[in-house]
Amino acid sequence: MDYNPDAKIVRDAPEPPYEQLAGILRARVARGDWEVRRPIPSESRLCDEYELSRPTVRRSIAALVTDGVLFVVPQRGTYVAARADEAESPEQGL
């Protein structure tokens, strides 16, 4: 299901809140709210912004990590992963 990046969590929707948040965050990444290899807001900030519990936010992030949209650096945060079309090619060098 496609989500609007500015959507709110709908408590009585058929999709669980973690799935809704994952869709919203995915849409925000696609829209370019956060640059590739730059952090997204902290879990606590997402909890406050979307009025969700930390386990729900963590489950959303875990789903996006599994899908390759985000990656986690322990003790540093959660970052936007490079999309396949933006990945560095060998001829680009460093």
C-alpha positions, -999 to +999 in steps of 0.1 A: +000+000+000+013+035-008+013+061+019+013+098+019+045+111+035+024+136+055-001+110+067-010+104+103-014+071+120-050+059+119-057+038+150-087+019+136-073+012+102-070-024+090-032-021+088-013-021+122+004+011+133+039-002+127+030-010+091+015+025+086+046+041+101+069+020+079+049+032+049+050+068+059+087+067+066+093+049+032+073+077+015+094+104+033+126+088+022+113+086-014+103+122-012+138+132-001+130+144+034+164+128+045+195+125+023+211+092+016+236+082+043+222+108+067+202+100+099+165+100+103+150+114+135+156+094+166+132+067+179+121+089+207+113+118+183+094+095+160+075+082+191+065+118+200+057+128+164+035+099+156+022+092+192+034+056+191+053+034+216+090+027+212+085-010+203+061+000+175+086+025+161+114-001+164+093-027+145+087-001+117+124+006+115+133-031+115+109-037+086+126-009+066+160-022+074+150-056+062+137-040+029+170-021+025+155+014+029+173+021+061+204+008+080+213+010+117+247+019+131+249+008+167+253+037+191+249+062+163+214+059+149+193+050+118+204+061+084+189+063+049+204+035+027+215+043-008+190+033-034+202+008-061+202+036-087+223+058-064+248+033-053+284+041-062+296+024-093+332+011-094+343+037-119+332+066-097+360+059-073+363+077-039 
